[in-house]
Amino acid sequence: MTGMTATRTSARSRRVDSGGLRWRELDWVLLGAVVVLGAVGCVLVWSATVHRDDLTGGDPRAFLAKQLVNLGIGVGLMALVAATDHRWVRILAPVAYGASVVGLVLVLVMGTTINGSRSWLMLGGLSLQPAELAKLAVIVGMALVVAERSEGRWRDRVGTVDVVLMLTVAAVPAVLILAQPDLGTMLVLSATVFGVIAASGAHRRWLVVLAGSGVLVAVFAVATGFLEQYQVDRFLAFTDPGRDPRGAGYNVEQARIAVGNGGLFGQGLFDGSQTGSGFVPEQHTDFVFTVAGEELGLVGAAFLIALLGIVLWRALRIATRTDDVFGRIAAAGIACWFGFQAFQNIGMCVGIMPVTGVPLPFVSYGGSSMFAGMLAVGLLQNIHLRTLSAPASRMQPAQRVLVRG
């Protein structure tokens, strides 16, 4: 019996190392939650745009078709990463990081300004937001730093040099994103970097220093006028939405009205009064959650949040079960990214977070966000499959907290 088990384990390991995708051993709970989120997102985007001839050009299914294409391409990218040999994932990590930096530089040189931020590259009829892909690139870059420096050595936490190197990896894209300026992406990236460093096992004094530095930078940015006036106005409107209901507070006020209109079971799909009238700006992108709140009610909105919660649960589960340092830190970083971005997006729709313009993962309209999120899910699946290929080498959870440094 032992010999047969060893043979099966060896065969599974060879299939992973050869890059074969073992469909039966995928994390189907994670995959199912992501696909359902994407499908629900397509319907919500359709509902948000079906009555907007100014957006659709008279074709009520225009955005539905585009988002279905985005979802299909995203699923393909996810499968590609999941099927890639784990060794190639680490080899290509620096390439992905470098490509994201180049994309952010090109945005500053030849990008298109939308809503006050130069964040978009127009490629023919397509638009690309490199900052979305940079989030994943920073995560894998930081994870690779720790993994490469940990070979052959163990200690209970990473050292100062490791943390400095990780911060350096994050700093280059961060500076370029600030130059756009894209405050929403910068907030998500900052929270993600904090989570990655925490997951790496860095001493808690580093976490205190990072948190304190973030507060000081925010105060400095406001005091010195570094932020654009519209960004300052958004934060002021967050603290008091009634101070400028026709200006900076308009988005927040209309979003809260839309969500409040839904009640328990909603007004019905495609029948939302705020949604149909187009009162909520950017409702198919940043404020897509208000469509769920108004038309599907508390029950529908809770279902959406539950699906996002399942994605975070599976990501953290993958992070805690893998013995590979790179995989553990990358999976934890992805969980931090998805978790904070979802909280920020939903929070601004219900008035508990300032408006910063970040998409709801897998739900908001847009190719860049969908592709980045699906690539991240593909990496999670890759790590999951790699963990299954070597069950005999699994350590106890307490041991996995230790990070080589």
Secondary structure, DSSP 8 states (H G I E B T S, - for coil): -HHHHHHHHHHHHHHHHTT---GGGS-HHHHHHHHHHHHHHHHHHHHHHTT-HHHHTT-TTHHHHHHHHHHHHHHHHHHHHHHS-HHHHHHHHHHHHHHHHHHHHHHHHH-EEETTEEEEEEETTEEE-HHHHHHHHHHHHHHHHHHHHTTT--BSS--HHHHHHHHHHHHHHHHHHHTTT-HHHHHHHHHHHHHHHHHTT--HHHHHHHHHHHHHHHHHHHHTT-S-HHHHHHHHHHH-GGGSTTTTTHHHHHHHHHHHHTTTT-S-TT--HHHHHT-STTTTTTTHHHHHHHHTHHHHHHHHHHHHHHHHHHHHHHHHH---HHHHHHHHHHHHHHHHHHHHHHHHHHTSS-------TTTSS-HHHHHHHHHHHHHHHHHHHHHHT-GGG---HHHHT-B--
